[in-house]
């Protein structure tokens, strides 16, 4: 039997278990749960015979909602399918319907039920942080929890947008971006000072007080006080010109140019909207695109397109409502949320977001004025993004169908895994797996494999491939009975020739996964792109025409795997190069390590030092000196 994608494999397994257990499903099961369902607000979960959660929902009155499912006459086909597969239900009561809405969004994101609208791209947004845990504040990009003391600005739509903005802010306000240890170790200004992107407070080129005024100006600009900041810079520039200090006047001119550059890159900067997120949804061909624009301090911090997983029968309003609730499950909402469509639970959503934020949040669909123009602009972007995606999907589907024909697959692959490895003369060997589907690369499921085998000979590519595939597919066999983890791939591509292909098949045959299709992509003569030979079991090597779209697709997949493998190898190599023997000494942290290196000059000199010399270092006690000495003199 050919292994299908994850949903199909899970469905088959669910039906098999149901047959073995004789589990009852459908409306009669739901009717029995309705008798004991709580009467108040809360969240319910519907699961199939295998225990997979099918749907998560909220209700003001759980018993009435469950009873409505037991009456099957008035439901659409999606709900009827869900009811037919339901074998069990669970309930969680809450104090209010608002709490139920928040809990529902959290569970949907965590469990990803088949019949819910699911936010697929859940990567956290980057922020600009001006850190305040040091006397000389640092500007940097930040993701994740806001555990560090400082001022946060964002969110930004992409890391690239943050990087460009930080670079420009450095030119405008000369704030440091270096880490605290690097700052403390400087004896002379670094290159950023020379190119006028830092004021070099590390070496006293500017006083702490003067640097503080630069920080205050940057904070004012990021808070939306751009006009005031620019007026002050203009005044300082004019003052320097009058004093004929033209070099200083030029520096103010360059800083003003940098600020103008930031504002020109932001496109739309509304006058009446200081802090808002704009959501616009568009549906076509059974898919939905939701475009999100971020406005903070009157500035446009970019936009991002989302394509949530949702049943084709769901109206756009319902998809949008579920999406927004999940979107803010782990993100702070702004004061204003603007929507392209009126949603059923708008007031409830506003109350839930206000409860989470601890301040009033307005959620609305504007009908006129500048706010309406913002929504219309976002809607145009959503429409265009979905059109591009549908065009790409159509083209990609045709290419995948061509791959299925060439490689003797039963149908177009839904999941392709590509494997490659990287090393230099056998050192720091790393394997890499990338994943692709009809909608493109699935980067959240990329994985790297640090080679662990002690018997691995330096540069043995076959052994590296065997270890990598064994670790990946042993996990697949283990997870198959638990209905979790990733689905089996429809196609495995490896970089290499017949030898690598034989190694891959040996692993899969041993694990009982012989039905998984494997192809090896061998480089052409003189490693020329376009002359690759594709080897797969039971067939002669395949040589495609250089302009064949299928060959181009295979090259892209292979090159992406190679790029990821090289990146993982470089990261591991850099870590090994920068590692210090002092890192292995128990009790040696950054402060003691820095003190030892400043005193002795190098880790090698520390390893040769006597106990008395070690004790003379600030922060090194007699016991610690003995620990360091023993660490370096008891190895032989």
Helices and strands as residue ranges (DSSP letters): H 6-21, H 27-36, E 42-47, E 53-59, H 62-70, G 72-74, H 77-85, E 88-93, H 97-111, E 126-131, E 138-142, E 150-156, H 159-173, H 180-185, H 191-194, G 201-203, H 208-222, H 226-242, H 246-265, E 276-284, E 287-296, E 299-306, H 316-327, E 336-339, H 346-357, E 362-364, H 369-406, E 416-424, E 427-437, E 440-441, G 443-445, E 447-450, H 461-480, E 491-495, H 498-510, E 517-522, G 525-527, E 533-536, E 542-543, H 549-578, G 581-584, H 590-600, H 603-608, H 611-615, H 622-633
